[in-house]
Amino acid sequence: MSLSTRAVTTAVLSAAVAGAAYVGEVPTVGVIVLLVALLAIGWPDLLDAPARGGATIVVLGAGLGGAAVAWRTQGEPVLRHLPIVVAMALVLAFLAEMLRRDGRPRLVESVTGTVAGAFVAAAAAGWIATVRSVGGASLVVTAAVAIAVAAVVSALAAARGWLGALLAVAAAAVAGAAAGAVVPDVEPLTGLVAGVTGGLGVGAMRVLLERVPQVRGRRAGLAAASVPIAVGGMLVFAVGRVLLG
């Protein structure tokens, strides 16, 4: 999967998150479930993990569990049960390694990659928690638009290395501020901060994956396109807590 295709995929998924947030909680949960599924299916290929089946199950379980607790938990804080989901994912990661029958080559690498994927997948629950907060739907739309713009900018031929990452962050900041000025319940400054946080995820992935050969695979490319959005969920939730209350 080429860089431009990954960028378009990230932009489309971001637009889907924004549209779902505008409609309501249930569509947002549906989009996040799709996002987690794409991440889980491609994560082992992205990291070239030796135990791919176990890694997929753990990442998928962490993402779906996080989405479930963010949606069904009543009262504040909405994500108070998310640490339990992450802890269970850690246990499952070690259990998956114990069940391997291939001699367990690259054991540390396998455990580390699976745990990292579980954290990324669980972070996507932040989008659902943000939608359920006061003024959160508008913030989700603002941040998702900023991530989509950052993804498009990061795919430009001139956007290579750290320069490309900085361009993506700058574009996301401008897009976030502009969206914050239009949508209700969000100020331009809040949109600016949300755009910067979302753009940082896109820019970081652009730099990290620039020389990773396996990212050109279809499943690995889908996972790479999903990572900035998944991580952005928790970052946007934090922005909402600090600036919107």
Secondary structure, DSSP 8 states (H G I E B T S, - for coil): --HHHHHHHHHHHHHHHHHHHHH-HHHHHHHHHHHHHHHHHHHHHHHT-S-HHHHHHHHHHHHHHHHHHHHH--SSSTTTTHHHHHHHHHHHHHHHHHT--S--TTHHHHHHHHHHHHHHHHHTHHHHHHHTSTTHHHHHHHHHHHHHHHHHHHTSTT--HHHHHHHHHHHHHHHHHHHHHHSTT--HHHHHHHHHHHHHHHHHHHHHTTT-GGGGSHHHHHHHHHHHHHHHHHHHHHHHHHHT-
